[in-house]
Amino acid sequence: MDDRRTVKVSKYLAKHLRHQPERIGLTLDDRGWVEIDTLLDAAAAHGFRLTRAELDHVVAVNDKQRFAVEGTRIRASQGHTVEVDLGLSPATPPPYLYHGTVARNLEAIRTEGLRAMNRHAVHLSPDRETATRVGARRGRPVVLSVDAGAMHRDGHVFHVSDNGVWLTEAVPPRYLRFPGPH
Protein backbone atom coordinates (compact mmCIF):
# COMPACT_ATOMS: atom_id res chain seq x y z
CA MET A 1 0.00 0.00 0.00
CA ASP A 2 1.48 3.38 -0.91
CA ASP A 3 1.96 6.13 1.68
CA ARG A 4 -0.87 8.31 0.37
CA ARG A 5 -3.37 5.47 0.65
CA THR A 6 -2.09 4.62 4.14
CA VAL A 7 -2.65 8.23 5.28
CA LYS A 8 -6.07 8.37 3.62
CA VAL A 9 -7.22 5.15 5.33
CA SER A 10 -5.79 6.29 8.69
CA LYS A 11 -7.65 9.61 8.51
CA TYR A 12 -10.85 7.84 7.49
CA LEU A 13 -10.57 5.45 10.44
CA ALA A 14 -9.82 8.28 12.86
CA LYS A 15 -12.79 10.30 11.66
CA HIS A 16 -15.22 7.44 12.05
CA LEU A 17 -13.80 5.68 15.13
CA ARG A 18 -13.11 8.88 17.12
CA HIS A 19 -15.49 11.56 15.94
CA GLN A 20 -18.36 10.65 13.61
CA PRO A 21 -19.24 6.93 13.61
CA GLU A 22 -22.89 7.73 12.93
CA ARG A 23 -21.92 9.37 9.63
CA ILE A 24 -21.44 5.92 8.11
CA GLY A 25 -24.00 4.17 10.29
CA LEU A 26 -21.64 2.76 12.92
CA THR A 27 -22.51 2.35 16.56
CA LEU A 28 -19.52 2.03 18.87
CA ASP A 29 -19.97 0.09 22.08
CA ASP A 30 -19.42 1.79 25.47
CA ARG A 31 -15.66 1.21 25.20
CA GLY A 32 -15.39 2.47 21.61
CA TRP A 33 -15.19 -0.94 19.92
CA VAL A 34 -16.88 -1.95 16.67
CA GLU A 35 -16.71 -5.20 14.72
CA ILE A 36 -14.17 -4.91 11.91
CA ASP A 37 -16.53 -6.53 9.38
CA THR A 38 -19.21 -4.00 10.33
CA LEU A 39 -16.74 -1.14 9.79
CA LEU A 40 -15.60 -2.50 6.41
CA ASP A 41 -19.21 -2.99 5.27
CA ALA A 42 -20.23 0.50 6.42
CA ALA A 43 -17.24 2.11 4.72
CA ALA A 44 -17.99 0.30 1.45
CA ALA A 45 -21.67 1.24 1.65
CA HIS A 46 -20.59 4.89 1.93
CA GLY A 47 -18.20 4.81 -1.02
CA PHE A 48 -14.92 4.09 0.78
CA ARG A 49 -13.81 0.58 -0.04
CA LEU A 50 -10.98 -0.84 1.99
CA THR A 51 -9.82 -4.36 2.54
CA ARG A 52 -9.04 -6.13 5.79
CA ALA A 53 -5.40 -6.26 4.64
CA GLU A 54 -5.34 -2.46 4.18
CA LEU A 55 -6.91 -1.95 7.61
CA ASP A 56 -4.40 -4.33 9.23
CA HIS A 57 -1.54 -2.52 7.47
CA VAL A 58 -2.68 0.90 8.73
CA VAL A 59 -3.07 -0.41 12.28
CA ALA A 60 0.38 -2.02 12.18
CA VAL A 61 2.36 0.87 10.67
CA ASN A 62 0.69 3.84 12.37
CA ASP A 63 3.55 5.58 14.18
CA LYS A 64 1.25 6.72 16.98
CA GLN A 65 -0.59 3.40 17.25
CA ARG A 66 -3.89 5.28 17.01
CA PHE A 67 -5.92 2.11 16.65
CA ALA A 68 -6.23 -1.10 18.63
CA VAL A 69 -7.47 -4.45 17.36
CA GLU A 70 -8.76 -7.06 19.75
CA GLY A 71 -9.95 -10.25 18.07
CA THR A 72 -12.60 -9.21 15.54
CA ARG A 73 -12.99 -5.66 16.88
CA ILE A 74 -11.23 -2.32 16.38
CA ARG A 75 -11.26 1.00 18.22
CA ALA A 76 -9.35 4.25 18.36
CA SER A 77 -6.84 4.28 21.24
CA GLN A 78 -7.75 7.82 22.37
CA GLY A 79 -8.80 11.23 21.07
CA HIS A 80 -12.53 10.63 20.91
CA THR A 81 -15.04 13.43 20.71
CA VAL A 82 -17.88 10.91 20.98
CA GLU A 83 -18.70 9.55 24.41
CA VAL A 84 -16.71 6.39 25.19
CA ASP A 85 -15.11 4.91 28.29
CA LEU A 86 -11.75 3.45 27.32
CA GLY A 87 -11.64 1.61 30.64
CA LEU A 88 -8.25 3.01 31.56
CA SER A 89 -7.18 2.77 35.18
CA PRO A 90 -5.61 5.76 36.92
CA ALA A 91 -1.82 5.74 36.54
CA THR A 92 1.08 7.49 38.23
CA PRO A 93 2.73 9.73 35.62
CA PRO A 94 6.45 10.35 35.26
CA PRO A 95 7.70 13.59 36.87
CA TYR A 96 7.34 15.51 33.60
CA LEU A 97 5.18 15.12 30.53
CA TYR A 98 5.10 17.31 27.42
CA HIS A 99 2.56 19.04 25.22
CA GLY A 100 3.17 20.14 21.65
CA THR A 101 1.38 23.23 20.39
CA VAL A 102 2.06 26.32 18.25
CA ALA A 103 2.88 29.90 19.23
CA ARG A 104 -0.56 31.29 18.40
CA ASN A 105 -2.04 29.19 21.24
CA LEU A 106 0.40 30.29 23.95
CA GLU A 107 -1.45 33.36 25.22
CA ALA A 108 -4.62 31.38 25.91
CA ILE A 109 -2.63 28.52 27.43
CA ARG A 110 -0.77 30.91 29.78
CA THR A 111 -4.14 32.20 31.01
CA GLU A 112 -6.33 29.09 30.94
CA GLY A 113 -3.85 26.20 30.98
CA LEU A 114 -4.43 23.18 28.79
CA ARG A 115 -8.07 22.24 28.34
CA ALA A 116 -9.60 19.20 26.66
CA MET A 117 -11.55 21.43 24.26
CA ASN A 118 -13.79 19.09 22.21
CA ARG A 119 -11.98 15.93 23.36
CA HIS A 120 -12.51 14.06 26.59
CA ALA A 121 -9.01 14.72 27.95
CA VAL A 122 -5.84 16.73 27.44
CA HIS A 123 -3.25 14.65 25.57
CA LEU A 124 0.31 14.68 26.87
CA SER A 125 3.42 13.05 25.44
CA PRO A 126 6.01 11.09 27.41
CA ASP A 127 8.94 12.85 25.69
CA ARG A 128 9.85 16.09 23.92
CA GLU A 129 10.35 14.40 20.55
CA THR A 130 6.80 13.10 20.42
CA ALA A 131 5.40 16.44 21.60
CA THR A 132 7.41 18.18 18.88
CA ARG A 133 5.85 15.93 16.21
CA VAL A 134 2.38 16.59 17.64
CA GLY A 135 2.88 20.37 17.62
CA ALA A 136 4.36 20.30 14.11
CA ARG A 137 1.02 19.15 12.68
CA ARG A 138 -0.28 22.71 13.20
CA GLY A 139 2.84 24.70 12.27
CA ARG A 140 6.16 25.48 13.93
CA PRO A 141 6.05 23.49 17.18
CA VAL A 142 6.41 24.83 20.70
CA VAL A 143 6.87 22.23 23.43
CA LEU A 144 5.56 22.87 26.94
CA SER A 145 6.74 20.91 29.97
CA VAL A 146 4.06 19.73 32.36
CA ASP A 147 4.96 19.15 36.01
CA ALA A 148 2.95 15.94 36.10
CA GLY A 149 4.52 14.83 39.37
CA ALA A 150 3.26 17.93 41.18
CA MET A 151 -0.14 17.62 39.54
CA HIS A 152 -0.44 14.02 40.68
CA ARG A 153 0.61 14.91 44.24
CA ASP A 154 -2.05 17.65 44.20
CA GLY A 155 -4.76 15.13 43.31
CA HIS A 156 -5.02 15.36 39.52
CA VAL A 157 -5.81 12.02 37.91
CA PHE A 158 -3.86 10.64 34.96
CA HIS A 159 -4.50 7.74 32.62
CA VAL A 160 -2.24 6.31 29.96
CA SER A 161 -3.75 4.98 26.73
CA ASP A 162 -2.69 1.73 25.12
CA ASN A 163 -0.45 3.68 22.75
CA GLY A 164 1.39 5.61 25.46
CA VAL A 165 -0.48 8.92 25.34
CA TRP A 166 -1.05 10.38 28.81
CA LEU A 167 -4.52 11.76 29.47
CA THR A 168 -5.77 14.15 32.14
CA GLU A 169 -8.84 16.35 32.48
CA ALA A 170 -6.94 19.67 32.33
CA VAL A 171 -3.56 21.20 33.13
CA PRO A 172 -3.80 24.44 35.13
CA PRO A 173 -1.24 27.12 34.13
CA ARG A 174 0.77 26.77 37.35
CA TYR A 175 1.95 23.30 36.26
CA LEU A 176 3.23 24.46 32.86
CA ARG A 177 6.75 25.48 31.92
CA PHE A 178 7.03 27.57 28.75
CA PRO A 179 10.18 27.67 26.63
CA GLY A 180 12.14 30.90 26.26
CA PRO A 181 11.47 34.24 27.94
CA HIS A 182 8.15 34.63 29.74
Phi and psi restraints in degrees (value plus and minus 20) as a CYANA .aco file:
   2 ASP   PHI     -96.4   -56.4
   2 ASP   PSI     143.6   183.6
   3 ASP   PHI     -80.8   -40.8
   3 ASP   PSI     -58.4   -18.4
   4 ARG   PHI     -83.4   -43.4
   4 ARG   PSI     -62.6   -22.6
   5 ARG   PHI     -85.9   -45.9
   5 ARG   PSI     -60.3   -20.3
   6 THR   PHI     -79.0   -39.0
   6 THR   PSI     -66.5   -26.5
   7 VAL   PHI     -84.4   -44.4
   7 VAL   PSI     -63.0   -23.0
   8 LYS   PHI     -81.4   -41.4
   8 LYS   PSI     -64.7   -24.7
   9 VAL   PHI     -86.6   -46.6
   9 VAL   PSI     -61.3   -21.3
  10 SER   PHI     -80.8   -40.8
  10 SER   PSI     -65.2   -25.2
  11 LYS   PHI     -85.2   -45.2
  11 LYS   PSI     -58.2   -18.2
  12 TYR   PHI     -83.0   -43.0
  12 TYR   PSI     -66.6   -26.6
  13 LEU   PHI     -82.0   -42.0
  13 LEU   PSI     -65.1   -25.1
  14 ALA   PHI     -79.8   -39.8
  14 ALA   PSI     -65.0   -25.0
  15 LYS   PHI     -79.4   -39.4
  15 LYS   PSI     -62.9   -22.9
  16 HIS   PHI    -113.9   -73.9
  16 HIS   PSI     -36.9     3.1
  17 LEU   PHI    -118.3   -78.3
  17 LEU   PSI     -34.9     5.1
  18 ARG   PHI    -132.6   -92.6
  18 ARG   PSI     -54.8   -14.8
  19 HIS   PHI    -142.2  -102.2
  19 HIS   PSI     -65.2   -25.2
  20 GLN   PHI    -156.8  -116.8
  20 GLN   PSI      39.6    79.6
  21 PRO   PHI     -81.6   -41.6
  21 PRO   PSI     -54.7   -14.7
  22 GLU   PHI     -84.2   -44.2
  22 GLU   PSI     -43.1    -3.1
  23 ARG   PHI     -80.4   -40.4
  23 ARG   PSI     -49.1    -9.1
  24 ILE   PHI    -135.6   -95.6
  24 ILE   PSI      -2.6    37.4
  25 GLY   PHI      61.5   101.5
  25 GLY   PSI      -0.7    39.3
  26 LEU   PHI    -108.3   -68.3
  26 LEU   PSI     128.6   168.6
  27 THR   PHI    -145.2  -105.2
  27 THR   PSI      95.0   135.0
  28 LEU   PHI    -100.7   -60.7
  28 LEU   PSI     128.3   168.3
  29 ASP   PHI     -97.1   -57.1
  29 ASP   PSI     159.7   199.7
  30 ASP   PHI     -76.8   -36.8
  30 ASP   PSI     -47.1    -7.1
  31 ARG   PHI    -118.6   -78.6
  31 ARG   PSI     -13.5    26.5
  32 GLY   PHI      70.1   110.1
  32 GLY   PSI     -15.5    24.5
  33 TRP   PHI    -104.6   -64.6
  33 TRP   PSI     130.2   170.2
  34 VAL   PHI    -164.3  -124.3
  34 VAL   PSI     128.0   168.0
  35 GLU   PHI     -83.5   -43.5
  35 GLU   PSI     115.4   155.4
  36 ILE   PHI     -80.9   -40.9
  36 ILE   PSI     -63.4   -23.4
  37 ASP   PHI     -81.1   -41.1
  37 ASP   PSI     -57.4   -17.4
  38 THR   PHI     -84.3   -44.3
  38 THR   PSI     -63.6   -23.6
  39 LEU   PHI     -81.2   -41.2
  39 LEU   PSI     -67.7   -27.7
  40 LEU   PHI     -82.4   -42.4
  40 LEU   PSI     -61.9   -21.9
  41 ASP   PHI     -85.1   -45.1
  41 ASP   PSI     -63.0   -23.0
  42 ALA   PHI     -84.5   -44.5
  42 ALA   PSI     -62.6   -22.6
  43 ALA   PHI     -81.3   -41.3
  43 ALA   PSI     -66.2   -26.2
  44 ALA   PHI     -82.6   -42.6
  44 ALA   PSI     -61.9   -21.9
  45 ALA   PHI     -84.2   -44.2
  45 ALA   PSI     -40.9    -0.9
  46 HIS   PHI    -128.7   -88.7
  46 HIS   PSI       3.4    43.4
  47 GLY   PHI      63.2   103.2
  47 GLY   PSI      -7.8    32.2
  48 PHE   PHI    -143.0  -103.0
  48 PHE   PSI      70.9   110.9
  49 ARG   PHI    -101.3   -61.3
  49 ARG   PSI     110.6   150.6
  50 LEU   PHI    -164.8  -124.8
  50 LEU   PSI     130.6   170.6
  51 THR   PHI    -115.5   -75.5
  51 THR   PSI     144.4   184.4
  52 ARG   PHI     -82.0   -42.0
  52 ARG   PSI     -56.6   -16.6
  53 ALA   PHI     -84.0   -44.0
  53 ALA   PSI     -60.6   -20.6
  54 GLU   PHI     -84.4   -44.4
  54 GLU   PSI     -64.7   -24.7
  55 LEU   PHI     -80.0   -40.0
  55 LEU   PSI     -67.4   -27.4
  56 ASP   PHI     -80.7   -40.7
  56 ASP   PSI     -58.1   -18.1
  57 HIS   PHI     -83.2   -43.2
  57 HIS   PSI     -66.9   -26.9
  58 VAL   PHI     -82.6   -42.6
  58 VAL   PSI     -63.1   -23.1
  59 VAL   PHI     -81.3   -41.3
  59 VAL   PSI     -63.3   -23.3
  60 ALA   PHI     -90.3   -50.3
  60 ALA   PSI     -58.1   -18.1
  61 VAL   PHI    -117.0   -77.0
  61 VAL   PSI     -26.0    14.0
  62 ASN   PHI     -82.3   -42.3
  62 ASN   PSI      99.0   139.0
  63 ASP   PHI     -82.5   -42.5
  63 ASP   PSI     -44.8    -4.8
  64 LYS   PHI    -120.7   -80.7
  64 LYS   PSI     -17.0    23.0
  65 GLN   PHI      27.5    67.5
  65 GLN   PSI      33.3    73.3
  66 ARG   PHI     -86.9   -46.9
  66 ARG   PSI     -40.2    -0.2
  67 PHE   PHI    -144.7  -104.7
  67 PHE   PSI     128.5   168.5
  68 ALA   PHI    -143.6  -103.6
  68 ALA   PSI     118.9   158.9
  69 VAL   PHI    -136.0   -96.0
  69 VAL   PSI     112.9   152.9
  70 GLU   PHI    -153.4  -113.4
  70 GLU   PSI      84.4   124.4
  71 GLY   PHI      43.6    83.6
  71 GLY   PSI    -136.6   -96.6
  72 THR   PHI    -120.8   -80.8
  72 THR   PSI      -7.6    32.4
  73 ARG   PHI    -138.7   -98.7
  73 ARG   PSI     138.9   178.9
  74 ILE   PHI    -157.5  -117.5
  74 ILE   PSI     130.4   170.4
  75 ARG   PHI    -172.4  -132.4
  75 ARG   PSI     143.0   183.0
  76 ALA   PHI     -97.9   -57.9
  76 ALA   PSI     124.3   164.3
  77 SER   PHI     -94.1   -54.1
  77 SER   PSI     -50.7   -10.7
  78 GLN   PHI    -191.9  -151.9
  78 GLN   PSI     158.7   198.7
  79 GLY   PHI      72.2   112.2
  79 GLY   PSI      -5.8    34.2
  80 HIS   PHI     -89.5   -49.5
  80 HIS   PSI     124.7   164.7
  81 THR   PHI    -127.6   -87.6
  81 THR   PSI     -31.3     8.7
  82 VAL   PHI    -109.6   -69.6
  82 VAL   PSI     135.4   175.4
  83 GLU   PHI     -92.9   -52.9
  83 GLU   PSI      94.7   134.7
  84 VAL   PHI    -162.9  -122.9
  84 VAL   PSI     136.4   176.4
  85 ASP   PHI    -136.6   -96.6
  85 ASP   PSI      86.6   126.6
  86 LEU   PHI     -91.5   -51.5
  86 LEU   PSI     -27.6    12.4
  87 GLY   PHI      50.4    90.4
  87 GLY   PSI       8.9    48.9
  88 LEU   PHI    -105.3   -65.3
  88 LEU   PSI     113.6   153.6
  89 SER   PHI    -101.0   -61.0
  89 SER   PSI     131.4   171.4
  90 PRO   PHI     -77.1   -37.1
  90 PRO   PSI     125.4   165.4
  91 ALA   PHI    -155.7  -115.7
  91 ALA   PSI     130.7   170.7
  92 THR   PHI    -104.8   -64.8
  92 THR   PSI      98.7   138.7
  93 PRO   PHI     -97.4   -57.4
  93 PRO   PSI     144.6   184.6
  94 PRO   PHI     -88.1   -48.1
  94 PRO   PSI     148.6   188.6
  95 PRO   PHI     -75.2   -35.2
  95 PRO   PSI     -58.7   -18.7
  96 TYR   PHI    -151.3  -111.3
  96 TYR   PSI     121.4   161.4
  97 LEU   PHI    -144.5  -104.5
  97 LEU   PSI     153.8   193.8
  98 TYR   PHI    -156.6  -116.6
  98 TYR   PSI     131.6   171.6
  99 HIS   PHI    -153.4  -113.4
  99 HIS   PSI     104.7   144.7
 100 GLY   PHI    -113.7   -73.7
 100 GLY   PSI     112.8   152.8
 101 THR   PHI    -167.0  -127.0
 101 THR   PSI    -184.7  -144.7
 102 VAL   PHI    -148.7  -108.7
 102 VAL   PSI     140.7   180.7
 103 ALA   PHI     -76.4   -36.4
 103 ALA   PSI     -55.9   -15.9
 104 ARG   PHI     -84.1   -44.1
 104 ARG   PSI     -36.7     3.3
 105 ASN   PHI    -112.8   -72.8
 105 ASN   PSI     -29.2    10.8
 106 LEU   PHI     -83.9   -43.9
 106 LEU   PSI     -59.9   -19.9
 107 GLU   PHI     -79.9   -39.9
 107 GLU   PSI     -67.0   -27.0
 108 ALA   PHI     -85.4   -45.4
 108 ALA   PSI     -59.3   -19.3
 109 ILE   PHI     -85.9   -45.9
 109 ILE   PSI     -59.8   -19.8
 110 ARG   PHI     -79.9   -39.9
 110 ARG   PSI     -55.2   -15.2
 111 THR   PHI    -104.2   -64.2
 111 THR   PSI     -66.5   -26.5
 112 GLU   PHI    -124.9   -84.9
 112 GLU   PSI     -31.4     8.6
 113 GLY   PHI      57.9    97.9
 113 GLY   PSI    -184.4  -144.4
 114 LEU   PHI    -115.9   -75.9
 114 LEU   PSI     108.2   148.2
 115 ARG   PHI    -139.1   -99.1
 115 ARG   PSI     135.5   175.5
 116 ALA   PHI     -88.5   -48.5
 116 ALA   PSI     -41.1    -1.1
 117 MET   PHI      37.7    77.7
 117 MET   PSI    -142.8  -102.8
 118 ASN   PHI    -110.2   -70.2
 118 ASN   PSI     -18.2    21.8
 119 ARG   PHI    -114.4   -74.4
 119 ARG   PSI     156.6   196.6
 120 HIS   PHI    -107.5   -67.5
 120 HIS   PSI     -34.3     5.7
 121 ALA   PHI    -177.1  -137.1
 121 ALA   PSI     139.4   179.4
 122 VAL   PHI     -98.3   -58.3
 122 VAL   PSI     116.2   156.2
 123 HIS   PHI    -118.9   -78.9
 123 HIS   PSI     108.7   148.7
 124 LEU   PHI    -145.6  -105.6
 124 LEU   PSI     126.4   166.4
 125 SER   PHI    -120.3   -80.3
 125 SER   PSI     130.5   170.5
 126 PRO   PHI     -98.1   -58.1
 126 PRO   PSI     -32.4     7.6
 127 ASP   PHI    -168.8  -128.8
 127 ASP   PSI     141.7   181.7
 128 ARG   PHI     -83.7   -43.7
 128 ARG   PSI     -56.8   -16.8
 129 GLU   PHI     -81.3   -41.3
 129 GLU   PSI     -66.0   -26.0
 130 THR   PHI     -84.8   -44.8
 130 THR   PSI     -63.9   -23.9
 131 ALA   PHI     -81.5   -41.5
 131 ALA   PSI     -55.7   -15.7
 132 THR   PHI     -83.8   -43.8
 132 THR   PSI     -64.1   -24.1
 133 ARG   PHI     -83.4   -43.4
 133 ARG   PSI     -60.0   -20.0
 134 VAL   PHI     -83.0   -43.0
 134 VAL   PSI     -69.0   -29.0
 135 GLY   PHI     -83.8   -43.8
 135 GLY   PSI     -52.7   -12.7
 136 ALA   PHI     -87.6   -47.6
 136 ALA   PSI     -35.9     4.1
 137 ARG   PHI     -86.7   -46.7
 137 ARG   PSI     -41.3    -1.3
 138 ARG   PHI    -129.6   -89.6
 138 ARG   PSI     -21.0    19.0
 139 GLY   PHI     122.4   162.4
 139 GLY   PSI    -172.5  -132.5
 140 ARG   PHI     -90.9   -50.9
 140 ARG   PSI      99.5   139.5
 141 PRO   PHI     -95.2   -55.2
 141 PRO   PSI     126.1   166.1
 142 VAL   PHI    -144.5  -104.5
 142 VAL   PSI     108.7   148.7
 143 VAL   PHI    -127.7   -87.7
 143 VAL   PSI     104.7   144.7
 144 LEU   PHI    -120.6   -80.6
 144 LEU   PSI     121.4   161.4
 145 SER   PHI    -113.6   -73.6
 145 SER   PSI     118.9   158.9
 146 VAL   PHI    -135.6   -95.6
 146 VAL   PSI     102.9   142.9
 147 ASP   PHI     -97.6   -57.6
 147 ASP   PSI      55.5    95.5
 148 ALA   PHI     -85.8   -45.8
 148 ALA   PSI     -53.5   -13.5
 149 GLY   PHI     -80.8   -40.8
 149 GLY   PSI     -66.3   -26.3
 150 ALA   PHI     -86.4   -46.4
 150 ALA   PSI     -60.4   -20.4
 151 MET   PHI     -79.2   -39.2
 151 MET   PSI     -65.9   -25.9
 152 HIS   PHI     -82.6   -42.6
 152 HIS   PSI     -64.9   -24.9
 153 ARG   PHI     -80.6   -40.6
 153 ARG   PSI     -51.5   -11.5
 154 ASP   PHI    -105.6   -65.6
 154 ASP   PSI     -14.2    25.8
 155 GLY   PHI      80.2   120.2
 155 GLY   PSI     -18.0    22.0
 156 HIS   PHI     -93.3   -53.3
 156 HIS   PSI     120.4   160.4
 157 VAL   PHI    -118.6   -78.6
 157 VAL   PSI     116.8   156.8
 158 PHE   PHI    -141.6  -101.6
 158 PHE   PSI     129.7   169.7
 159 HIS   PHI    -151.5  -111.5
 159 HIS   PSI     135.7   175.7
 160 VAL   PHI    -144.4  -104.4
 160 VAL   PSI     107.1   147.1
 161 SER   PHI     -94.5   -54.5
 161 SER   PSI     148.6   188.6
 162 ASP   PHI     -79.7   -39.7
 162 ASP   PSI     -43.9    -3.9
 163 ASN   PHI    -121.4   -81.4
 163 ASN   PSI      -4.0    36.0
 164 GLY   PHI      67.1   107.1
 164 GLY   PSI     -12.9    27.1
 165 VAL   PHI    -104.2   -64.2
 165 VAL   PSI     110.7   150.7
 166 TRP   PHI    -107.7   -67.7
 166 TRP   PSI     117.6   157.6
 167 LEU   PHI    -145.4  -105.4
 167 LEU   PSI     116.8   156.8
 168 THR   PHI    -169.3  -129.3
 168 THR   PSI     139.0   179.0
 169 GLU   PHI     -82.4   -42.4
 169 GLU   PSI     -63.6   -23.6
 170 ALA   PHI    -184.9  -144.9
 170 ALA   PSI     141.5   181.5
 171 VAL   PHI    -144.9  -104.9
 171 VAL   PSI      84.8   124.8
 172 PRO   PHI     -81.2   -41.2
 172 PRO   PSI     132.1   172.1
 173 PRO   PHI     -75.5   -35.5
 173 PRO   PSI     -52.3   -12.3
 174 ARG   PHI     -84.0   -44.0
 174 ARG   PSI     -37.4     2.6
 175 TYR   PHI    -116.2   -76.2
 175 TYR   PSI     -16.9    23.1
 176 LEU   PHI    -121.4   -81.4
 176 LEU   PSI     122.4   162.4
 177 ARG   PHI    -138.8   -98.8
 177 ARG   PSI     101.4   141.4
 178 PHE   PHI    -117.2   -77.2
 178 PHE   PSI     123.6   163.6
 179 PRO   PHI     -92.4   -52.4
 179 PRO   PSI     135.2   175.2
 180 GLY   PHI      49.4    89.4
 180 GLY   PSI    -188.6  -148.6
 181 PRO   PHI     -86.4   -46.4
 181 PRO   PSI     125.2   165.2
